[in-house]
């Protein structure tokens, strides 16, 4: 934030100000009726967009080519970029790239952590501890079990890798087969 302020650069919130509901709706065509729900750009936002060549963002206004004539590249901050497609990037010749895999490690750690919490009854143990009671509840032993991972993209592959460290046999599916 300090660097943004020193250089006079816009923050992500200044450039994209859509709520989650609108963002989700913009991810799936048709986009009928959504333009009216999009926040109106301020004069300051219009000035910022008029100067940018590259944007790293979660949201963009509709018809971005008319608002950002110099824009050449949009870097989405996650794997999903459907809400950005609705901004008319292709029609304006603006390249769109995603950040697939950028959160794969942290999401897979969270997923495996939740699996362990379920298998080992962490919630029940935490509740008993809060009541100052000792109740034996060890859950199931994870080693030697089998888990199925649906999709071996960046997240699924990382989940499988972490489960194998617990001696879990992993069965997995993916859209296309390839060795390994």
C-alpha positions, 0 to 999 in steps of 0.5 A, a space after each residue: 500500500 505504501 508503494 502504491 501511495 508513493 507512486 500514486 498508483 491505484 489500489 485494486 479497490 479503486 480500479 475494481 469495485 464490484 460485489 461478489 454477487 455481480 462478479 459471480 453473475 458476470 462469470 456466465 453468459 449471457 450478461 443481460 441486465 448486468 451492465 445496469 448493476 455494475 458500479 459507475 466508474 468515477 472520473 478518477 477511475 476513468 483517468 487511471 484506466 486511460 493510462 494503464 497498459 497492464 492490469 492485475 485484477 479480480 474485476 473490470 468494467 464492461 467494455 474495457 477497450 473503450 475505457 482503457 485504450 492502452 490496455 494490452 494485458 489483464 492478469 487475473 488474480 486466480 484460476 477463474 477469469 470468467 468474470 473478466 471475459 465479460 469485460 469484452 477483452 477479446 473484442 478489444 484485442 486485450 490478452 487475458 491470463 489467469 493465475 492457475 495454481 497460485 493458491 494450490 499449496 495453501 488450498 490443498 493444505 486447508 483441504 487436507 487439514 479439514 479432512 484430518 479435522 473430520 477424521 480425528 474429531 478435532 471439533 468434538 475435542 475442541 468443544 470438550 476442551 472448551 467445556 473443561 471436560 476430557 472425553 476420549 475421542 481419537 477418530 479414525 487412523 488415517 494411515 492405510 485408508 484410501 481417498 479419491 481426488 476428483 481432478 488432478 489440476 494444481 489443487 488436486 495434485 497437491 492434495 494427493 501429494 499431501 495425503 500420500 505423506 499420511 500413507 493414504 492410497 490416493 485414487 484420482 480422476 482427471 479429464 485426460 490420461 497421461 502417464 504418471 
